[in-house]
Amino acid sequence: INILLFGETGVGKSTFINTFAHYLSYNTLDEALRGKIQILIPSSFSVSDSDTHTSTTITVGSPDDNELCEDNGKSQTQGCKSYVFFIGNRYLRLIDTLGIGDCRGVEQDNKNFDHILAFVSRYEHLNTICIMLKPNEHRLNIFIKYDIKELLKHLHINAKDNVMFIFTNARTNFYMPGGTSKQLKILLNELEATTRNHVPFIKENTFLFDNESFRFFDY
C-alpha cells in the first residue's frame, strides 16, 4: 500500500509519520509513556513558558542530511523519502515529500515539485494521495493552489478517487476544517472547470488530526 503525503512546508507531514509510528508501536498512552520514543524523522518545535513567555526549541532524533531542523520557512525535508511499516500481512509505505511554498522562491518550489513527481513515478501505483492542510485558513498560499492543481493534473485520471484531505493541528479548531473548507471547495471547482476532473471533498475522504501527542512525548 503506497500513500503519498503532500502539503505545504510546515504542515506536519514528517511529524505525522513520527506520530503514526507511535500509534503502531503502542496500544495505550500509558504504554507509550513507558516505552521508547519512536523518532523516524528528526524534528524540532518550540514551546513557551506560560509565566515568562520564554520560548525553548526542542529537537528530537539523530542528525539527518535529509532533514533540516530549522524554523526558517524552508522545507525541512530536503528530499522525498519513503517509510515502510508492516501491518498485518501487508506493507504500508508512507511517502514523505518536500514541502510546497518554500520561502526560497518559485524556482526552488518548482524544483521541489519536479522532484516529487520523479520520486513518485518509481512506484507502479499510489493507493492514496493525502493532501495535507491546516484548518481555518482563509486564504490558500498561491504555491499550494498551483501545486495541488498540477499534482492532480499529472496523476492518472482515476487518482481523484483516491484523494484524501488531511487537516493537521486540528485541535485548535475543534477538529473541524474551518475556513480552509471554503477555500478548498473554490480550488476544486476551478480544477473541475479547467480539466473536467471532479475531486470529491466530502466527509468520507476528510480526516482531522493533531500531532500534539508527539510533542507531549518529547517535551
N, C-alpha and C positions, 0 to 999 in steps of 0.2 A: 504494500500500500504506500503510494507516494503522495505526500501532502506538501504543497508549496505555501510558504508564508510570505506574504507580500504587503508592504506598507511603508509609511514614511519613516524617516530617521527618528529614533526615539520613541516609536510607538510601543515597543516592548516585545519584539519578535524573539530576541535571544533570551530575554527573561522568561518568556512563555515556555521556551524549551527547557530551561533550568527548572521551572516550576512543574512542568509535565513530568520530568524525571523524578521529582519528589512524589508526585501522585502515584506513579507506578511502583515506587520503592516502599511506600508505607501506606497502611490502611487507615490509620488514625493520626490525629495531631499529636497525641502523647507519644505514640510510637516514633513519629518523625522527630520529635524533640529529643528523644533518647538516642536516635540513630545518627548516622553520619550525614553531613550536609552534602547534597548532590550538586556539584558545580561542573557542568559540562562546558560552559562558556564563561570566561572571566567577565565580570561586570562591576560597575560601580554605581553608587547612588548617594544622595545627600540626605541627611536628617538634621532637624533643627531642634535645639533645646527650647522648650516652651517658656522657660523663665528668662533666659538671656538672649534668645533668638540667634544663638551662635550655630553656624552650620558646620557639620562634620561630614566628610566624604568617607564612605565605607567602600572598600574594594575587596572583592572576593574572587577566588580562583587563581590559578597559576598564570604567569605571563604567557601571552599567545600573540604571535605576529599577525594573526588574522583578526584580532580584536584590539581596539583602542579604548581603554577605559578612561575616556575623557568626556567632559560635558561641554563641548565647544561647537556643537551644531554639525560636526562631521559625522558621516556614517561610521559608527563604531565597528561594525562588521566590514572588513576590508575585502572579503571575497565570499562568494556563495559556498556553503558547506552543508553536507547532509549528516543527520544524526539518526542512527538506526536503533530501534527498540524491538525486542522480541516479545510479542503479546500473544498468548495462547499458542497457536501453531502458525502464526504469521509474523512477518517482519513489517514494521511500520517505520517509514522513513520521513522525518521532518526535514524539509529543505529550508535552511536559514538563508536569507538573501540580504544584499546590501540595501540600506535604507534609501528611499527616494526623497528628493527635496534636500540634497546635500548642499550645505552652505558654500561649498567651493564653486558653485555656479552651474549653469546649464550644460556646459561642456562635460563637466565631471558627472553630472546626473545622467547625461546621455551614455557615457561610458559605462556607468553602473547598470543602466537598463540593458545595454547590449550584452554585458557580462551575464546578467540574469538569464536572458534568452538563450545564450550559448550554453550555459550550465544546464538549463532545463532540457535542452534538446538532446542531451545524452540519455535521457530516460525514454522508454518506449511509451509510457503513459503517465498521466497525472490523475490520481483518483479524486483529489480535491484541491481547489485553489482557494486559500484563505486570504481574503483581503482584510487587512487589519487596520482599524481606525480608532481614533479617540472619540468618546462621546461628547455631545454638546458643543461641537464645532459649528459656528455659524457661517464660516467661510472656509471652503476647502482650498488648500495650497494649490496654486496653478500647476506645480510639478506633479502633485498627486492626481489631479484630474487628468492631465495629459497621459501620465504613465499607466493609470488604470485603463484608460481607453485603448492605449497602444497594446497593453498586455492582452486584453480580450480580443483585439483585432488579430494579433499574431497567433493566438491559440486556435485549435480546431473549433469549428462552429458548435460542436456538441459540448465543448468545455463549459458553456454557460450553465449547463445543468449540474455542474459540479462546483459552482462558485458558492462559497460561504462567506458571510460577513462577520468578522470577529471584532467586538468592541472591547478594548483594554481599558484599564483604570476605571472600570465601570462603577465601582463602589461610590465614587464621588458624585455620581449622577443617579443613585438609587437603582443601579443595574438596568438603565434604560438608555437608548441611543441619543435621546435629546435632540438638540439642533442639528446634529450630523445627519439625522434621518432625512430631513427635508433636502439638504444639500446633496445627499447621495441619490435621492429619487430624481432630482434635476439632472444629475450627471448621467444616470442610467437612461433617462428619457432622451437626452442628447445623443447618447450612444445608439439607441434604438432608431432614432430618426435618421442617422447617417449610415448605419450598417444593417438596419432591419434585424438586428440581433437582440432579442429580448432577454435580459438577465433579470430573473426574479429577485426581489428584495422583500421577503416575507418572513413570518415567524419561524417557519420550518428551516430556513437557512441562515438564521441570525442567532448569534451566541454572544453572551456578555461575560467577561472575566475580569478578575482583578488579581494582580500578582503581589498583593500586599503580604501574603503568607510567606513568599520567598524572602522578602525584606525582613520579616519577623524572625525567620530562622537565622539570618545573617547578622542581625543587629545585636 
